[in-house]
Amino acid sequence: MTRFLPKTFWQLVFAALMAASAYVTFVRFYHGLGSSTNLNDQFPWGLWIGFDVLCGVGLAAGGFTLAATVHIFHLERFKPIVRPAILTAFIGYLLVIVALMFDLGQPWRIWHPLIMWNPRSVMFEVGWCVTLYTTVLALEFAPVVLERFGLRKPLRILKSVMLPLVIAGVLLSTLHQSSLGSLYLIMPHKLSPLWYSPLLPILFYISAIGVGLAMTIFESYHSSRAFGRQLEFPLVKRLSEVLAVVLAFYLALRLVDMKSRGAFQLLESPGIERWLFGLEMVLMALPMLLLFREKIRNQPRAIYWCSVSYLMGFMAHRMNVAITGIESASGVRYTPKWMEVVITLGLIALGFAVFRWVTALLPIFSDEEERPSIAIKVKPMPVRNDAFQTVAPVR
């Protein structure tokens, strides 16, 4: 009986979040943004942009990172984790679009940039890239659905054009992941120098690559626990090695840039900004230092928690750019209304639920064309408590 209590508890939490989100949705679209948020003319971008969009797009970066790794660089050993990564990215981008519908003053006009071109606007480029990349993700995910229903002919056609699709997806991701940073280049005097930088587009892109790796580790760990599956630990270990290098490059570039602009002097000023800056740097630097140690990379749980630490640091940085840095420069204080928080938590919960539902219905963790047609004798292996387990050697 007690075995099912945790599952029942989370089901109740999910139901409560969905009910609260439904109420907030009614208030938002019936009474407007003023009744459901604490946004105003002095602070028009809040939690829904800072977290749901800036963080959401970054957290979905595993799709283009793993797709490029397997299909462009032909590192086939990572193929078992491509499909979950693409599914995570696809769900992530769909939820970003849903979050935008809440944040836009007139959401029914979300399609206007597609026909009312303004090529001088960064928002125009972001809108087009997100729309196109979501379409590409749908096509990259389509083979899973075609396999499920045995549609062999369209499956062959789609796989024949998969490489151009992946290349297009990488290009589109590169454009809009960096362009999210470009949005803030136009406000050098409205964003604190602790976070403003002419290198923001590059920093946003590099951090997104790291998040793609960390999210793949995070998703693989929880999928292994939830579905009782085994994942080759060497894949996860290799991802952690690359993550350490990406983090080192990102932190070095950012610190050198801050030193060249004299931004470190602001850390001597009183205020919460220096503590939030320190928090995000610790959350990123700590996993980087730990993952450079072989002893840490040999422990699945340690790799998982290092990934969680970086994901928290990444979200702290994006939220500092979107909220803390602008508050500091403008002198305006913004505290999200409880309705904003409910919608954000509801979207996160919905993402987890959709991922679990889709993985239960479709062959996300298998590839029908690569299943062996002959039996392979496998040496028995002892059961381990870690979520990641190594695959037994083949005789």
N, C-alpha and C positions, 0 to 999 in steps of 0.2 A: 504493500500500500504506500509506504513512504517513498518507494522508488519513483512514483509518478507525481509526488507533490511538487518538485521543482517545475516539471512540465506544466502542471495545472496552474501554478503560480504565474508563470510567464504568459500563459494563455489569458489569464485574467488581466494581467497588466496590458497585454496587447489589445484586448477588447475595450478596456477603459480608455486607452489612448485613442483608439479609433472613434469611440463615442465622443470624447472631448474634441477630437479633430473635426468631426462632423459638425459639432456645435459652432466651433470657431470658424469653420468654412462658411457657415450660414451668416454669421456676424460679419465676416470679411466682405462677402460679396453682396450682402443686403444693405449693410450700413456703411461700408467703405473702409479705407485704410485708417482713417482717424479713430474709428471705434475699436479697431482690433490691434493697433500698434501704437508705439510711442514715437513714431517718426514725425518729423516736421520739416519745414522749409530749410531750417539750419542744419538738420541732420536727416537727409532723405534716404540714406542707405544704412540699414541696420543689420539685424541678425539674419534675416532671410537672404540678403546678398552676401554678407560676410561668411556665414557658415554654409547655407544651403547651396549657394552658387560657387563662391571662391573655393571653399573646402570641398564641396561636392564634386566639382569638375576635377580637382586634383586627386581626390580619393578614387576616382574612376580611371586613373591613368594606367592601371595594370593591363588594360586591354591592348593599348598600342605598344606597351613595353614588351609584353610576352609574345604578341603576334609578330612584331619585328624580329624578336630573338629567334623564333622558330622558322617563320616563313621567308624572311629576308636573309638572316645570317645562318640559317640552316643548322641551328643547334637543336637537333631532334630530341635530345635527352630531356628537354623541357616541354615536350609536346603533351605529356599527361596533365599539365596544369594550365594549358592554354584555354581550353573551353571554360573552366570555372572563372578564369580571369576575364574572358570576353563577356560572360554572363554578368559578372559583377559590374563591368564597365557599362554594359547596355542598361542594366537596371539603374545604375548611378546617373546616367545621362537622362533617362526618362524622368527620374525624380527631380533632377535639376530643372527640367522643363516645367514640371508641375510646380516647383517652388517659384519659378519665375511668374507663373500665372497668378500666384498669390501676391507677389510683390509689385507687379505692374499695375499702374493706376487704371488702365483700360486693357485688361488682358485679352480681350477679344480682338485686339489689333496686333497680336504677337506676330502675325504673318506679314505685316506691312513691310518690314525690311527686305523680304524676299522679292518684292516687286517695286518698292520705292527705294531705289539705290542711292546710297550716299557713300561712295568709296573713300572719302576723306575721314570717315568716322571709324574709330576703333570698335565701337559697339556694332556697327554694321558688319565688320569682318568677323567679330565674335559670333554674332547671330547666324551668319551664313555657315561658318565653320562648325558650330555646334549642330546645326540642322543637318548638314551633310555628313558629319561624322556619326551622328545617331543613325542615319540611314545606312552608312557603311557597317556599323556594328550590327544592325539588324540583318544585313546580308551575310556578315561573318558568322552570325549565330544561326542563320537559316539552315545550314547543313544538319544541325542537331535535330531540328524539327523534321526535315526531310527523311533522315535516318529512322526517326521514330515511326513514321508512317510508311516506310518502305518505298519512297518515291525515288527510284534509282536514276532515272534519266535526268530530271532537273538537278539531282544531286551532282551528277557528273558534270553537267554544264556549269553549275556554280563553282565547283572545285577547279574547273579549268581556268576560271578568271579570278581565283582567290589571291594570287600574288599581286596583280594590279590593285585589287581591293585593299590589301594590306598596306601596300605602298601609299595609296591615297589616304588611308586612315592615319598612317604615321605623319604624312605631310599636314593633314588637317589638324591633328592633335598638336603638332609642333607649333602651328600658327596660333591656335586659340589658347593653348596653355601659356604661351609667352604673352599673348595679347591681353590676358587678364592682368598681367603686370603693367602692360602699356597703358591701361586705363588710368593708372595713377601717375603717369609721367606728366600729365597736364596740370597737376596740382602740387608743384614743388613747395609752395608756401602754405598749403592746406594739409600737409602730411608731415609729421615729425621726422626730422633727419635721422632718427634711430631706425626708421623703416623706409623713408624715401631714398631712392637711389636711381641714377640713370641706368643701372644694371638690373632693375626690377624685372624686365621681361626675361632676361637670362636666368636670374635667380628663381623666378617662378617655374621656368621650364626644367631646370636641373632638379629642383625640389620635387617636381611632379614625377620625374623618372624614379627618384628614390621612393616616393610614395607608391608607385606602381609595384616596386619590388616588395616593399613592406606590406602592402595590402594583399599581395599574392601569398606571402607567408601567413598573414593573419587569417585569410580565407581558408587556406589549406589546413591550418591547425584546427579550426573550428569544424570544417567539413569532415576531417578525420574523426573527430570526437562525436559529431552528430550522426554520421552515417556508418560508423564502425569500419571505415576504410583504412587501408594502409597506403602510405605515400613514401616513395623512395626518399630517405633522409638526405642522401647526397645532393638531390636537387635543391632542397631547402638550404642546405649548408652552402652550396654554391651561390645561391641568391643572397645569403647573408654576407658573403665575401664581397660581392659586387656592391651591396648596399653600403658597406663600410667605406669603400673607395668613393662612391658617389657622395656620401655624407662629408668625407674629408675634403673633397674638392669644393663642395658647396660652402662649407664653413670657412675654408681658407679664402675663397673668393669674396665672401661677404665681409669677413673681418678686414681684409686688405682694403676693400672698398670703403669701409667705415673709417679706417685710419686715414686714408687719403683725403676724406672729406672732413676730418676733424669731428666726427659724430660722437666719439667716445667721451668728449667733454660733457655731453648732456647727461651722462650717467652720474655726474657729481651733483646734479640738481635734484632737489627733493621731489617726491611724487611717486605715484604708483607705476608710472611708465617704466622706470628703471628696473623695478622688480618684475614686471611682466616681460620685459626684454630678457632679463636674466633667466626667468623661468623657461622661455622658449629655447634659449641657447643651451641650458643644462639638459633639457629633454632631447636635444639633438646631439650634443657632444658626448653625453654619457653612453648611448648605444654605439656611437662611432668608435669610442675608445674600447669598449668591451668587445665589439665584434672583430677587432683586430687581434684578439687573443684566441689562439687555437683551442684553448680549454673551453672557452665560452661557446665557440662555434661547434663544439662536439656535444652540446647539451640542447636538445630540442626546446625545452621550456625556456631556457635562457635566450635563445634566438627569438622565440615568440615575444617575450617581454621586451627585448630590445626593439623589436618592430613596433610594439605598442607604444613604447616611449617615443620613438621617432614620429609616429602618427600623431601623438598628442602634441609634440613640438611643432610639427607641420601645421596643425590646426591652430595652435597658439599664434604662430607667425601670421597666418592668413587673417585671423581675427584681430590681431594687433594692427595689421595694415588697414583693415576695413573699418575698425572702430577706435581702438586705443590711440593710434597715431593721429587720426583726424580729430578726436576729442582734444588731444594735447595741443594741436596747432590752432584749433578754432575756439577753444575755451568752452565748448558746448558739451554737456554731459548727457549721455544716452543710456538708459536702462531698459532692456527689452520688456515689453508687456508680457504677462503670463500667456496670453494667446499666441504670441510669437514663439514662445518656447514650446508650447503644446504642438504647434504645427511642425516645428523642427523635429521634435521627438517622434511625432507621428510618422513623418517621412522616413526617419531612420528605422523605426519598427516595421514599417511597411516594406522597406527594402530587404530586411532580414527575412520577413515572412514570404515575400515573393521568391527570393533565392531558394529557400527551403522547399517551397511548393514546386518550383520549376525543376529542381534537381531530383525530386521524387517522381516526376512524370517523364522526364526526358533523359537520354543517355549522356549526361554531362561528364561523367567520370569514365567514359569508355568510348572507343571508336570501333564500330562494327567491322570496318574494312581491315583493321589491324589485329583482330582477334586471331590467335593461332589456330590452325586447323588440325594440329596434332597435339597429343597430350605431352606435357613436359613434366618430368619428374622433378619435384622440388623437395629439397631437404627440409624436414620440419624445423621450425624455429620456436624459441621460447616466447611466451607472451610478455610484453612490456607494458608498463603503465603509461608511458609517454604517448601523446597523441600521434607523433610521428614515429613510424617504425620502419626499419630498413627491410628491404625485400630480401628474401632468403636466396642464397646463391644457387645457381642451377648446375647440376652435375652433367 
